[in-house]
Amino acid sequence: MAFDEDLPERPLGPALRSSGQQLSEQSAASFDAAENLLTKALDRLGKGQDEAALKLVERAVGLPYDEFERIHPALNWLELEIHSRLETQVEASRKDDLTWVEQVEVLVAGTSGTPQIMLRAGLYALLLDFGFPPAQERRLQALIGDESQLAPLIAGRKPQDELVETTLQSLRLLARHQELQQQ
């Protein structure tokens, strides 16, 4: 049900709004928990502590599926984190500096499956949000490929082992992105 401005005037409107607010707060709490666990897992991967990282990933993936948002909090955080890091890099770059594009080309080439699609979706969002010079835009469009294949992959339920593997691959993508930025 859509929550609109007329909701309080409808029968049960205040109760529905309150219920929606509670569900929204639960979604935010799950997202925060996923962020906390996955940030720690990313740190552990960076230190070569793969077993510790795996345990944190398993805990993040073990968070309940968010019925209100229809997403898994761990995948939701990963998708937003990938986009946020790309956006930060673009904002910090000069218009004529193609270093960030070259780094993303390395990431796209070295990644597959859901993490690569999340990366390409993040690039597509950047393409919509920022004005790029034509040559840079063409390079980004080549990396993005067919936009119709970028449907939200974070929606829907997924098997636990698939979530763990996708999450680990996505964290490795973020770690590789950090490495490339430090070179």
N, C-alpha and C positions, 0 to 999 in steps of 0.2 A: 504494500500500500504506500502510495506517495504521501509524504508529509508536506502539506502546503499551508498557506497562511489562514485558510478557512477552517482548518482542522478544529480549533477550539470551539467553533460555533456548531460543529456537527455533533451528533450523538456520540458519546464516549470519546470525544475529541481530546479533552485533557488527559484521559487515561492512556489513549494511544500515543500522545506526544510524550508522556512520562515513560511509557514502555520503550518507545524509540530512543529516548535519551539514555535510558539505562543500558539498552543494547549497544548504543554508540559508545558509552563509557566502557563497557566490557570489551568492545572491539579495540578501543584505544589501549586498554590495559594489556590485552594480548599482543598488540603490536609492540608496545614498550618492552614486554617480556622477551619477545623475539629479538628485538634490537639489542637488548642487553646480552642475551645468550650468544647471538651471532657476532657481535662486536668482540666478545671474549674469544670466540672460536677463531675469528680472523686473526686476532693477536697470537693465539696459540699456533696457528698455521705458520705465521711469520717467524715464530721461534723454533719451528721444526718439531713441535709437540703435537704430532698428528693424532695420537690416541686421545689426548685431552680435548683436542678440537672436535674429534668425532663424538665424544660423549656430550659436548655442549650442543653440537648439531642435532644429535638424537633428542636431547631435551627440547630444543627449539621446535623440531619437527613434531614432537609429542604434544605440543600445545594443541588445544582443540580447534578443529575447523570452525571458522567464524560463519555461522549460519546467517547472521544479519548482513554481513558484507559479501558473503559467498566467496570467501577466499581463505587461503591458509596464511596465518600471520607471518610465518617465516618467509614464504615466497613473496608476500606483499612487501615486507621490509627490504628484501633483496632487490626487487624491481625498482623500488623508490631510491634505494641507496646507489644503484648503478646510475640511474638518471641524475641524481643529485651530484655525484662525483664528476660526471661528464659536464654537467652544467657549470659547476665550479671551475673546472678546467677551461671551458670556453670563455667564461667571464674574466678569467685571469690572463688570457692570451691576447696578444695583439692581433688585429685583423689579418695581417700578413704573415703571422707565425703559424706554420702548418705542423708544428711538432705534435700537437694534440691529435691531429688527424692521422699522422703517421703512427702514433701509438695505438689509436683505435683500429687502424688497419691490421696491426700486429695482433691485437686482441681478437678481432673477428676471425682472422685466419687460424688462430690457435685455439678456438673455442667451437663447440658444436652443441646441438640440442637446445634445450630450454634456455641455458645461460646465454647462448649466442643470440637467440631470439629476443631475450630481455635486453641485451646490449643493442641490437638493431632497433628495437622499439624505443629505447632511450635516445638513440641517434635521430630517429624520426621525430620524436617530440622536440628535440633541439632544432631540427630543421624547420619545424612549425613556429618555434618560439623566437628564433634569432634570424637576423638577416646575414647571410653569408655571401661573399663574392662568388660570382658564377662558377669559377673553376673549383672552388672549395665545395660549393653546393653539389656539383656534378660528382665529385669524389665521395661525398657523403651519400648521395643517392645510390651510387654504385654499391656502397657498403650495406645500405638499408635493403636494397633489392625490392621485391614485391611487397608493398605495404599490406596487401590482403593476407599475407602469412604472419602478420604481427598481432593477430588477435590476442587478447589477454590470456596468457597461459597460466596465470596464477589462479584463475577462477576454476571452480570445480574440485572435487575430491580426487586425491591421488593415493596410490598405495604407499605405505610407509617407506619401503626400501627405495622407491623411486624418488620420494621427497628427500631422503637423506642424500642420495647420490646427486640429485640436482642442486641441493643446497651446498654440498661440498664443492661441486664444480663451480658454482656461482661465487663462492668465497675465494676459490683459487683464482678466478677471473679478477676479483677485486684486489687480491694480493699482487697479481701480475700487473695490474694497472698501477698500483703503488710503486712497484719496482721500476716500471717504465718511466714514471714521473721523476724518480730520483736519479735516473741516469743522466 
